[in-house]
Amino acid sequence: MKKIFAFFFILFICFSFTKKIHPYHVGSVEINYNSKSKTFEITGRFFLDDLENGLGKKYGKAYHFNDIKYKAQINEALRNYSSEYFKLKADNRFLKINYIGFEEDSESVNVYLETEVVSNPKKVEAAVSFLYNLLDDQINLVHIIINGNRKSEKLTYPNRYLFQQF
């Protein structure tokens, strides 16, 4: 009986920890220039629990992506959060960034943004610090794509700045 209890206790502990934490804190941000609309289309992808916790820490209240009644609050929080933790310049000019929305997956969240119109950018600078307010081991993989030319960089806390020439 003790062995069965011990087995289920260990199983419970393992399940609890694997469900609540994961060993890596990685997000990705793809900054893709659409030559037809002349805008950058940005997709950030983050672990759902990290983003819930990051928003909660920033704004002092709970957010639950899997609960429809929080959708309006989440949209407002993500709009504000993105404007603070993501900046983009093209050819030495800051771009206005519009929050489009979010989409959740089982374990991750995609955040969608789009810039104002910009013609044929040659130099792109970004400040990306998503989840730096929560985690001091956060890694953000940033991909910038212009006319099929893809350049990627890894930003590890506290580094948040990058630039690429095209």
C-alpha positions in Angstrom: 0.0 0.0 0.0 2.9 2.4 0.8 4.4 1.7 -2.6 1.2 2.5 -4.4 0.8 5.7 -2.4 4.4 6.7 -3.1 4.0 6.0 -6.8 0.9 8.1 -7.1 2.4 10.9 -5.0 5.5 11.0 -7.2 3.3 10.9 -10.3 1.2 13.8 -9.0 4.3 15.9 -8.2 5.8 15.3 -11.6 2.6 16.1 -13.4 2.1 19.2 -11.3 5.5 20.6 -12.1 5.5 19.7 -15.8 2.1 21.3 -16.2 3.0 24.6 -14.5 6.6 25.2 -15.6 8.8 24.4 -18.5 12.6 24.3 -18.6 13.1 26.9 -21.3 11.7 30.4 -21.6 11.7 31.1 -25.3 9.6 33.2 -27.6 9.8 34.1 -31.2 9.0 37.2 -33.1 8.7 37.2 -36.9 8.9 40.6 -38.6 7.8 40.0 -42.2 7.7 42.8 -44.7 4.7 42.6 -47.1 5.7 44.3 -50.3 2.0 44.5 -51.5 0.7 46.3 -48.4 4.1 48.0 -47.7 3.8 47.1 -44.0 5.6 44.8 -41.6 3.4 42.0 -40.4 4.6 40.9 -36.9 3.8 37.6 -35.2 5.0 37.0 -31.7 4.7 33.4 -30.3 5.0 32.8 -26.6 4.2 30.0 -24.1 0.7 30.6 -22.9 1.5 30.3 -19.2 4.5 32.7 -19.5 2.3 35.3 -21.2 -0.5 35.0 -18.7 2.1 35.4 -15.9 3.9 38.3 -17.6 0.6 40.2 -18.1 -0.5 39.4 -14.5 2.8 40.7 -13.1 2.7 43.8 -15.2 -1.0 44.7 -14.6 -1.6 43.2 -11.2 -4.5 40.9 -12.1 -5.1 37.4 -13.5 -5.5 36.6 -17.2 -6.7 33.3 -18.5 -6.4 32.8 -22.3 -8.6 29.7 -22.3 -11.5 31.6 -20.8 -13.7 33.6 -23.2 -14.8 36.1 -20.6 -11.2 37.4 -20.4 -10.9 38.1 -24.1 -11.6 41.9 -24.0 -9.2 42.3 -21.0 -6.5 40.2 -22.7 -6.8 42.3 -25.9 -6.5 45.5 -24.0 -3.5 44.2 -21.9 -1.7 42.8 -25.0 -2.3 46.1 -26.9 -0.6 48.0 -24.0 2.0 45.3 -23.3 3.1 45.1 -27.0 3.4 48.9 -27.3 5.8 48.9 -24.3 7.9 45.8 -25.1 8.2 46.0 -28.9 9.5 48.9 -30.9 10.4 49.0 -34.6 12.4 51.4 -36.8 12.9 51.3 -40.5 15.5 53.5 -42.1 16.0 55.5 -38.9 12.3 56.3 -38.4 10.1 54.8 -35.6 7.1 53.0 -37.0 3.6 53.2 -35.6 2.6 49.6 -34.6 -1.0 48.5 -34.5 -2.2 45.6 -32.4 -4.3 43.3 -34.5 -5.2 40.5 -32.1 -4.2 37.2 -30.6 -4.8 33.5 -31.2 -4.2 30.8 -28.7 -2.9 27.3 -29.3 -2.9 24.6 -26.7 0.3 25.7 -25.1 1.2 28.9 -26.9 -0.2 32.3 -27.9 0.3 34.1 -31.2 0.2 37.9 -30.9 -0.4 39.8 -34.2 0.8 43.3 -34.9 1.2 45.4 -38.1 3.0 48.6 -38.9 2.1 51.7 -40.7 3.1 51.9 -44.4 6.9 52.0 -45.1 8.5 51.9 -48.6 11.4 49.6 -49.4 13.1 49.5 -46.0 16.9 48.9 -46.1 17.8 49.1 -42.4 15.6 47.6 -39.7 16.1 48.2 -35.9 14.0 46.5 -33.3 13.7 46.6 -29.5 12.2 43.3 -28.3 11.8 42.6 -24.6 8.7 40.5 -24.4 8.5 38.7 -21.0 11.6 40.4 -19.7 9.4 41.9 -16.9 8.8 38.3 -15.7 11.8 36.1 -16.5 15.5 36.8 -16.3 16.4 33.9 -18.6 13.9 34.8 -21.4 15.2 34.2 -24.9 13.5 35.9 -27.9 14.3 34.6 -31.4 13.8 37.4 -33.8 13.4 36.8 -37.6 13.3 39.8 -40.0 12.2 38.9 -43.5 12.3 41.4 -46.4 11.7 40.3 -50.0 12.5 36.7 -49.1 15.8 37.6 -47.4 15.6 36.3 -43.8 17.9 37.4 -41.0 17.6 36.0 -37.5 19.1 36.9 -34.2 18.8 35.5 -30.6 18.1 38.1 -27.9 18.8 36.9 -24.4 17.8 38.9 -21.4 18.7 41.7 -20.8 19.7 42.3 -24.5 16.8 43.7 -26.4 18.2 45.6 -29.4 19.1 44.4 -32.9 19.5 45.9 -36.3 19.8 44.4 -39.8 20.8 45.8 -43.1 19.0 44.6 -46.3 
